[in-house]
Amino acid sequence: MSQGTAGAPSPTGAHAGGVHAPSSRAALIMGALGVVYGDIGTSPLYTLRACLTGLSVHTDLEPAHLLGVLSILFWMLMVVVSLKYVTLVLRADNRGEGGTLALLELAVRNREGKMRWVLIVLGIFGAALFYGDSMITPAISVLSALEGISIVSHTLDRWVVPIALVVLVGLFVIQSHGTGLMGKLFGPVMVLWFGTLAALGGWQIWQTPEVLAALNPMWGLRFIVEFPVISFVLLGAVVLALTGAEALYADMGHFGRPAIRSAWFSMVLPALTLCYFGQGALLLRDPTAIRNPFFMMAPEWGLAPLVALATIATIVASQAVISGAYSVTRQAVQLGFWPRMQILHTSAVEKGQIYLPQVNALLLCAVLVLVLLFRNSDNLAAAYGFAVTGTMLTTSVLAFAVLPRGSTGVKRVLWLTILGFLLLFDVLLFSANVFKIHEGGWLPLLVAIVVFTLMMTWRQGRRLLSDMQHRDRQPLKEFMEQLEEYPPSRVPGTAIFMTMNSGNVPPALLHNLKHNKVLHDHVLFLTILVADVPYISPEERFEVKKLSASSWTATVNYGFKEDPDVPEALRLVAEAYPELDLEPMRTSYFLSRQTVVAARKPALWRWRRAVFSFMARNSTRSTKFFKIPANRVVEMGMQVEL
């Protein structure tokens, strides 16, 4: 059974039944520091080194050039992160929730025709790129942290990759135990991390305050005018400072817009600025520090503790993106872009703490292969930049379709002007990384193409099956009225038929009548719909209608961040409608199990039909996904030509 889309219930706002929130503003900010800013907070480990290493290939590294690069980096942070994400994109919330798929649902709402299709394609491709990001972030973050041991002693270089593999395996293995305990430690750890960034950078700036001149955007503009081509290529490395910006939006539902903004402006942005400028100050005094300016800011006695702290911080950053992959997958399943998968809740309190075994296993394999294939963070930088800029560009395009909506006159012109300005930045960043596809950018592109193809194949296959069933079935109300006039043998209890189309006769009923030649005393036709909002309020949860003397239809609505629970939904229905006999031991569930076979005139190309059939065979069973007791289920097999 696939999920459809219910009508959009009411406007944006705090979601109903959302993630349990800490009681105080300080706790929310602490949580945001631990989860939202882990990725962007570890960017100083490799960003400036990647920028200047690439620059030194084309020209000598002079003080003016260093100040120009620092100026570009700082103002990119201000424009892309502070203005675009923290100030503007956070406004585009889907009942308090953010992320590519949440934004996509807002963008296509009330849209039809070609534009809707284009937005869906862009949104799904952006979500597919996120999986490439989820693979690369743990690999590049942990490698960059452990590369600090080479500053302690070059004899330890050969241990970087083996230790990274051990750390990453450990990180993925503990996912099944939940992130609750680690989550409590994330906030304080990241407070210590950002404090360390600020202290190291501040100390270096104190010794060479001339570096603060780079706060003036004129240094960046001079560099661009003097080296236009090099500046364009440089953007491919500068974007590494912006990694994790998507997390600000994706995790909005967990911590709220005010906490995310407060954490950015009060701690994260100042700490990052001090750290980048501190590395610049060190390089002004000692250009040879370019081999690893971050770790060389620290005194010799502090190197080992800094490597340990950096490793822990990168684990936090990796944890955030792994959890994000779980959330994106669950949203894709609920919205009908991915087959049903096993979703385990690791906390009885926090709805957002989920674990998907299949996703975890695939990510672990992919990350280990990346570490063994690329072996250091510099080699992964090009791949990372392409994934990040692709997702950011998608967000900007979707924001164009959402933020100006409803505004008129001068306000609309202002919105379009600002968004057009930001879109130009994203196009430049993405274009710069397109030229690095051969250096590693091919990896996230390949992953995105594969995931996008799978998602669209599943979506189209389910739509075709639904259309075929809708076309070939009889109207349910008339069928039940006629059936009760000339009924077959009646048996005690209630039969619950799961159906995709609530107005048509489900195949399972026809098969049951054909083979068993009986009808239960009470019949309920149950349809599960997924709305284009993250959570559904209790009063919108279900709708029940009477079809005939002994049959009813029930439609149960869920948000795309909620997990369907059929027994619990039926308990609520039974409380509201006592005349329905839904006592668990007197109910039986009838489901159709479809097997796809080739049609004479196939609606899908052969390879896509094969892919769809494979995904259907390996999807989680309906009983497990909908939490239906397996001993109360009767499955009716049927073949469907596609």
C-alpha positions in Angstrom: 0.0 0.0 0.0 1.4 3.4 -0.9 0.9 6.7 0.8 -1.0 9.5 -0.9 -1.2 13.1 0.0 -3.9 14.5 2.1 -5.1 18.1 1.7 -2.9 20.5 3.5 -4.3 21.2 6.9 -4.1 24.7 8.0 -1.2 27.2 7.9 2.3 27.1 9.3 3.0 27.3 12.9 4.2 25.1 15.8 3.5 21.5 14.8 1.2 19.4 16.7 2.8 16.7 18.7 6.2 17.7 17.7 9.6 16.9 19.2 9.8 17.3 22.9 11.5 20.6 23.5 13.7 21.6 26.4 12.0 24.0 28.8 14.4 26.9 28.7 15.8 29.0 25.9 19.4 28.3 27.2 18.8 24.5 26.8 17.5 25.0 23.3 20.5 27.0 22.3 22.8 24.4 23.9 21.1 21.7 21.9 21.4 23.7 18.7 25.1 24.1 19.3 25.4 20.4 19.7 23.4 19.2 16.8 22.9 21.9 14.3 26.4 23.5 14.2 28.6 20.4 14.4 29.3 20.3 10.7 30.0 24.0 10.0 31.8 24.2 13.4 34.5 21.7 12.2 35.1 23.4 8.9 38.1 25.4 10.1 40.0 22.2 10.3 40.5 22.1 6.6 38.9 25.1 4.8 41.6 27.7 4.9 44.3 25.1 4.1 42.3 23.9 1.1 41.8 27.5 -0.1 45.4 28.6 0.2 46.9 25.3 -1.1 44.9 25.7 -4.3 45.8 29.4 -4.5 49.6 28.7 -4.2 49.4 26.6 -7.3 48.5 29.7 -9.4 50.4 32.5 -7.6 52.8 33.3 -4.8 51.1 33.6 -1.4 51.6 37.3 -0.5 50.1 39.1 2.5 47.6 41.0 0.2 46.5 37.7 -1.4 46.0 36.1 2.1 43.9 39.1 3.2 41.8 38.9 0.0 41.1 35.2 0.5 40.1 35.8 4.2 37.9 38.7 3.2 36.1 36.6 0.6 35.7 33.7 3.1 34.3 36.0 5.8 31.8 37.8 3.6 30.6 34.5 2.1 29.8 33.4 5.7 27.9 36.7 6.2 25.9 36.5 2.9 25.2 32.8 2.5 24.8 31.7 6.2 23.9 34.8 8.1 21.7 36.5 5.5 20.3 33.6 3.4 19.9 30.8 5.9 19.7 32.3 9.4 17.7 35.5 8.4 15.6 34.4 5.4 15.3 30.7 4.7 14.3 29.9 8.3 11.2 31.9 7.6 10.0 29.2 5.1 8.8 26.7 7.8 6.4 23.9 7.2 4.5 24.0 10.5 7.8 24.6 12.3 9.7 22.0 10.2 12.5 22.6 7.7 14.7 20.7 5.2 14.6 20.1 1.5 11.5 17.9 1.4 9.6 20.1 3.8 10.4 23.1 1.6 9.5 21.1 -1.5 6.0 20.4 -0.1 5.5 24.1 0.5 6.7 25.0 -3.0 4.4 22.6 -4.8 1.3 23.3 -2.6 -1.6 24.5 -4.8 0.6 24.3 -7.9 -0.3 22.2 -11.0 1.2 21.5 -14.4 4.7 21.7 -15.6 6.0 24.0 -12.9 4.9 21.5 -10.2 6.8 18.7 -12.0 10.0 20.9 -12.3 9.9 21.8 -8.6 9.5 18.1 -7.6 12.4 17.0 -9.8 14.6 19.8 -8.3 13.6 19.0 -4.7 14.1 15.3 -5.0 17.5 15.8 -6.7 18.5 18.1 -3.8 17.4 15.5 -1.3 19.4 12.9 -3.3 22.5 15.1 -3.1 22.1 15.2 0.7 23.0 11.5 0.8 26.3 12.3 -0.9 26.9 14.9 1.8 26.0 12.3 4.5 28.6 10.0 3.1 31.4 12.5 2.8 30.9 14.5 6.1 32.0 11.7 8.5 34.9 10.8 6.3 36.4 14.2 5.7 35.7 15.4 9.3 37.3 12.5 11.1 40.2 12.4 8.7 40.9 16.1 9.0 40.9 15.9 12.8 43.2 12.9 13.0 45.6 14.5 10.5 46.6 16.7 13.4 48.7 13.8 14.8 51.2 14.4 11.9 52.0 17.7 13.6 52.9 15.8 16.7 55.1 13.4 14.8 55.3 12.3 11.1 56.0 8.8 12.2 52.2 8.7 13.1 51.1 9.5 9.6 50.5 5.9 8.6 48.1 5.5 11.6 45.7 8.2 10.4 43.6 6.0 8.1 43.4 2.9 10.4 42.4 5.0 13.4 39.8 6.9 11.3 38.3 3.5 10.2 38.1 2.4 13.8 36.5 5.7 14.9 33.9 5.5 12.1 33.0 1.9 12.7 32.5 2.6 16.3 30.3 5.7 15.5 28.0 3.7 13.2 27.8 0.7 15.5 26.5 2.7 18.5 23.7 4.2 16.3 21.3 1.4 17.3 21.6 2.4 20.9 20.2 5.9 20.2 21.6 9.4 20.5 19.9 10.4 23.7 23.0 9.9 26.0 25.4 11.4 23.4 22.9 14.2 22.7 23.3 15.4 26.3 27.1 15.6 25.8 27.0 17.2 22.4 26.1 20.7 23.6 28.8 21.1 26.3 31.4 19.5 23.9 30.6 22.0 21.2 30.6 24.9 23.7 34.1 23.8 24.6 35.0 23.4 20.9 33.8 26.9 19.9 35.5 28.4 23.0 38.7 26.7 21.9 38.4 28.0 18.3 37.8 31.6 19.7 40.8 31.3 22.2 43.3 30.0 19.6 42.2 32.5 17.0 42.1 35.4 19.4 45.6 34.7 20.7 47.0 34.7 17.1 45.1 37.9 16.2 46.5 39.5 19.4 50.0 38.9 18.1 49.2 40.0 14.5 46.2 42.4 14.5 47.0 43.5 11.0 44.9 40.5 9.8 41.7 42.3 10.9 42.0 44.5 7.8 40.4 41.6 5.9 37.1 42.5 7.5 37.0 45.2 4.9 35.3 43.7 1.8 37.5 45.9 -0.4 40.4 43.4 0.1 38.2 40.7 -1.3 37.0 42.9 -4.2 40.6 43.8 -5.1 41.6 40.2 -5.1 38.7 39.4 -7.4 39.5 42.2 -9.8 43.2 41.2 -9.9 42.6 37.5 -10.3 39.1 36.9 -11.7 39.7 33.4 -12.9 41.6 32.3 -9.8 38.8 33.8 -7.7 36.2 31.8 -9.5 38.2 28.6 -9.0 38.8 29.6 -5.3 35.1 29.5 -4.7 35.3 25.7 -5.0 37.3 25.7 -1.8 35.7 28.6 0.0 32.4 26.7 0.0 33.9 24.3 2.6 33.4 27.1 5.1 29.6 26.9 4.4 29.2 23.2 4.9 26.5 22.5 7.4 24.5 25.6 6.5 21.6 23.3 5.3 21.5 21.8 8.8 20.4 25.1 10.2 17.2 24.8 8.2 16.8 21.0 8.3 16.9 20.9 12.2 14.6 23.9 12.7 11.8 21.7 14.0 14.0 20.3 16.8 15.1 23.6 18.3 13.1 26.4 16.7 14.1 29.5 14.8 15.0 31.8 17.7 17.4 29.3 19.3 19.2 28.6 16.0 19.6 32.3 15.3 20.8 33.1 18.8 23.4 30.3 18.8 24.7 31.5 15.4 25.1 35.2 16.2 26.2 34.8 19.9 28.8 32.0 19.6 29.2 30.2 16.3 29.9 33.1 13.9 32.2 35.0 16.3 34.2 31.8 17.1 34.5 30.9 13.4 35.6 34.4 12.5 38.2 34.5 15.2 39.5 31.0 14.2 39.8 31.8 10.4 41.4 35.2 11.1 43.7 33.6 13.7 45.0 31.1 11.1 45.5 34.1 8.7 47.5 35.9 11.4 49.7 32.9 11.9 50.3 32.6 8.2 51.2 36.3 7.9 54.0 35.6 10.4 54.9 32.1 9.2 53.9 31.1 5.7 55.3 27.6 6.2 52.4 26.9 8.6 50.2 26.4 5.5 50.7 22.6 5.8 48.2 22.7 8.7 47.4 26.2 10.0 44.7 25.1 12.3 46.7 22.7 14.5 49.8 24.9 14.3 47.9 27.7 16.1 48.1 25.7 19.2 51.2 25.6 21.5 53.2 22.4 21.4 51.8 21.2 24.8 48.2 21.6 23.6 48.5 19.6 20.3 47.5 16.2 21.7 44.5 17.5 23.6 43.5 19.6 20.6 43.6 16.5 18.3 41.5 14.6 20.8 38.9 17.5 21.1 38.8 17.9 17.3 38.1 14.1 16.9 35.3 14.3 19.3 33.9 17.4 17.6 34.0 15.7 14.2 32.1 12.7 15.7 29.4 15.2 16.8 29.4 16.7 13.2 29.1 13.2 11.8 26.3 12.2 14.2 24.3 15.2 13.1 24.5 14.3 9.4 23.8 10.6 10.0 20.7 11.5 12.0 19.8 13.8 9.1 20.0 10.9 6.6 17.6 9.0 8.8 15.1 11.9 8.9 15.3 12.5 5.1 14.7 8.8 4.4 11.7 8.7 6.7 10.2 11.8 5.1 10.8 10.2 1.6 9.0 7.0 2.7 6.1 8.9 4.1 5.8 11.1 1.0 5.8 8.1 -1.3 9.3 8.6 -2.8 10.9 5.5 -1.2 9.7 2.0 -0.3 8.7 1.2 3.3 11.7 0.7 5.6 12.1 -0.4 9.2 12.1 2.6 11.4 13.1 2.1 15.0 12.6 4.7 17.8 15.5 4.9 20.2 13.7 7.1 22.7 10.4 6.9 24.4 10.3 10.8 24.7 12.1 12.3 21.7 10.2 11.6 18.4 13.2 12.8 16.3 15.5 10.0 17.7 15.1 7.3 15.1 17.3 4.6 13.7 17.1 3.0 10.3 19.2 -0.2 10.1 19.4 -0.4 6.3 20.4 3.3 5.9 23.0 2.9 8.7 24.6 -0.1 7.1 24.8 1.4 3.6 26.2 4.7 5.0 28.9 2.8 7.0 30.0 0.9 3.9 30.1 4.0 1.8 32.1 6.0 4.4 34.7 3.2 4.8 35.1 3.0 1.1 35.6 6.8 0.8 38.3 6.8 3.5 40.2 3.9 1.8 39.8 5.5 -1.6 40.7 9.1 -0.9 42.9 8.6 2.2 43.1 12.3 3.3 40.8 15.3 3.7 42.3 17.4 0.9 41.4 14.7 -1.7 37.8 14.7 -0.4 37.4 18.5 -0.5 36.3 18.6 -4.1 33.7 15.9 -3.6 32.4 17.6 -0.5 32.0 21.0 -2.2 29.9 19.7 -5.1 27.4 18.0 -2.7 27.0 21.0 -0.6 26.6 23.6 -3.4 24.1 21.4 -5.2 21.9 21.2 -2.1 22.2 24.9 -1.5 21.3 25.8 -5.0 18.2 23.6 -4.8 17.2 25.3 -1.6 17.5 28.8 -3.2 15.3 27.7 -6.2 12.6 26.3 -3.9 12.8 29.4 -1.7 12.1 31.5 -4.8 8.8 29.6 -5.1 7.9 29.9 -1.4 9.0 33.1 0.2 7.6 35.7 -2.2 4.2 33.9 -2.2 1.4 36.1 -1.0 3.4 39.4 -1.1 2.6 42.1 -3.6 4.0 45.4 -4.9 7.2 46.7 -3.4 7.5 43.9 -0.9 7.4 41.3 -3.7 10.0 43.1 -5.8 12.2 43.3 -2.7 11.9 39.6 -2.1 12.7 38.7 -5.7 15.7 41.1 -5.7 17.2 39.6 -2.5 16.6 36.1 -3.6 17.9 36.7 -7.0 21.1 38.1 -5.4 21.5 35.0 -3.2 20.7 32.7 -6.1 23.6 34.3 -8.1 26.0 33.5 -5.2 24.7 29.9 -5.2 25.1 29.6 -9.0 28.7 30.9 -8.8 29.5 28.4 -6.0 27.9 25.5 -7.8 29.6 26.4 -11.1 33.0 26.6 -9.5 32.5 23.1 -8.1 31.3 21.7 -11.5 34.9 22.2 -12.7 36.1 19.9 -9.9 33.9 17.0 -10.9 36.9 15.1 -12.2 38.8 15.6 -8.9 36.1 13.9 -6.8 32.9 15.8 -7.5 31.8 12.8 -9.6 31.2 10.9 -6.4 28.2 12.8 -4.9 26.9 13.4 -8.4 26.9 9.7 -9.1 25.2 9.0 -5.7 22.6 11.7 -6.3 21.8 10.4 -9.8 21.4 6.8 -8.5 19.2 7.8 -5.5 17.2 10.3 -7.7 16.5 7.5 -10.2 15.4 5.1 -7.5 13.1 7.7 -5.9 11.5 8.8 -9.1 11.1 5.1 -10.3 9.4 4.2 -7.1 7.1 7.3 -7.2 6.1 6.7 -10.8 5.6 2.9 -10.3 3.3 3.4 -7.3 1.4 6.1 -9.2 0.9 3.8 -12.2 -0.3 1.0 -9.9 -2.7 3.4 -8.1 -4.1 4.7 -11.5 -4.6 1.1 -12.8 -6.5 0.1 -9.7 -8.6 3.3 -9.7 -9.4 2.7 -13.4 -10.4 -1.0 -13.0 -12.3 -1.0 -9.7 -16.0 -0.6 -9.0 -17.4 2.2 -6.8 -17.2 1.0 -3.2 -20.5 2.4 -1.8 -22.7 0.9 -4.6 -20.9 -2.4 -4.4 -21.4 -2.8 -0.6 -25.1 -1.8 -0.9 -25.7 -4.4 -3.6 -23.6 -7.0 -1.6 -25.8 -6.6 1.5 -29.0 -7.0 -0.5 -27.7 -10.5 -1.6 -25.1 -11.3 1.0 -22.8 -14.3 1.1 -22.4 -16.2 4.4 -21.8 -13.8 7.3 -19.2 -14.6 9.9 -18.7 -12.9 13.3 -16.1 -10.2 13.8 -14.8 -7.2 11.9 -12.8 -7.3 8.6 -10.5 -4.4 8.0 -9.4 -3.9 4.4 -6.4 -1.7 3.8 -6.9 0.3 0.6 -5.1 3.0 -1.4 -8.3 4.4 -3.0 -11.0 4.8 -0.4 -13.8 5.2 -3.1 -13.1 1.9 -4.9 -13.5 -1.8 -4.1 -10.1 -3.1 -2.8 -8.7 -6.2 -4.5 -8.4 -8.0 -1.2 -12.2 -7.9 -0.8 -12.9 -9.3 -4.2 -10.4 -12.1 -3.6 -11.8 -12.9 -0.2 -15.4 -13.1 -1.7 -14.1 -15.2 -4.6 -12.1 -17.8 -2.6 -13.6 -17.8 0.9 -17.2 -16.8 -0.1 -17.9 -15.1 3.3 -18.4 -11.6 4.6 -17.8 -10.4 8.2 -20.5 -8.9 10.3 -18.7 -5.6 10.2 -16.5 -4.3 7.4 -14.1 -1.3 7.7 -12.2 0.1 4.7 -9.0 1.8 6.0 -7.0 4.3 4.1 -3.7 5.8 5.4 -2.8 9.2 3.9 0.3 11.3 4.4 -0.2 15.1 4.4 2.2 17.7 3.2 2.8 18.9 6.7 5.2 17.3 9.3 2.6 16.7 12.0 -1.2 16.3 12.2 -3.3 17.6 15.1 -5.5 15.1 17.0 -8.7 16.6 15.6 -7.4 16.1 12.1 -6.2 12.5 12.7 -9.1 10.5 11.3 -12.4 10.7 9.4 -15.1 8.0 9.5 -18.1 7.6 7.1 -20.8 5.0 7.0 -21.2 3.2 3.7 -24.0 0.8 4.4 -25.7 -1.0 7.2 -22.6 -2.9 8.2 -19.7 -1.2 6.5 -17.7 2.0 7.1 -14.7 3.8 5.6 -12.0 5.4 7.8 -9.3 7.7 6.6 -6.3 8.2 9.0 -4.0 11.1 8.4 -0.3 11.4 9.3 2.3 14.0 8.8 5.4 13.2 6.9 7.5 13.1 10.1 5.1 10.7 11.9 5.1 6.9 11.9 1.8 5.2 11.1 0.4 3.1 14.0 -2.8 1.4 12.8 -3.8 -0.3 16.1 -3.5 3.0 18.0 -5.5 4.8 15.3 -8.2 2.2 15.4 -8.3 2.5 19.2 -9.1 6.2 18.8 -11.7 5.5 16.1 -13.4 2.9 18.4 -13.6 5.5 21.2 -15.2 8.0 18.9 -17.5 5.5 17.2 -18.7 2.9 19.7 -21.0 1.3 17.1 -17.9 0.0 15.3 -16.8 -3.3 16.7 -13.0 -2.9 16.8 -12.1 -5.1 19.7 -8.5 -6.4 18.8 -9.3 -10.1 19.2 -12.4 -9.8 17.0 -10.7 -8.0 14.0 -8.9 -9.4 11.0 -6.8 -7.4 8.6 -7.0 -8.2 4.8 -4.1 -6.9 2.7 -3.2 -7.3 -1.0 0.3 -8.5 -1.8 1.1 -7.4 -5.3 3.6 -9.1 -7.6 4.6 -7.0 -10.6 4.8 -8.8 -14.0 5.5 -7.5 -17.5 2.6 -6.2 -19.5 2.2 -6.5 -23.3 2.5 -2.8 -23.5 4.7 -1.9 -20.5 4.2 1.5 -18.9 7.8 1.5 -17.6 11.0 0.7 -19.4 12.2 -2.8 -18.7 15.1 -1.8 -16.5 12.9 0.6 -14.5 10.3 -2.1 -14.0 13.0 -4.5 -12.8 14.2 -1.8 -10.4 10.7 -1.1 -9.1 10.0 -4.8 -8.6 13.3 -5.2 -6.7 12.5 -2.3 -4.4 8.9 -3.6 -3.9 10.2 -7.1 -2.9 12.7 -5.7 -0.5 10.5 -3.1 1.2 9.4 -3.6 4.8 6.2 -5.7 5.1 3.0 -3.7 5.6 2.3 -5.4 8.9 5.6 -4.3 10.4 5.5 -0.8 8.9 1.9 -0.1 10.1 2.5 -2.0 13.4 -0.3 -4.4 12.6 -0.3 -7.7 14.7 1.0 -10.3 12.3 -1.3 -13.0 13.7 -4.4 -11.0 12.7 -3.4 -10.5 9.0 -4.7 -12.3 5.9 -2.7 -11.5 2.8 -4.3 -12.0 -0.6 -1.7 -12.4 -3.4 -2.3 -10.8 -6.8 -0.3 -10.1 -10.0 -0.2 -6.7 -11.5 0.9 -6.0 -15.1 3.1 -3.0 -15.4 
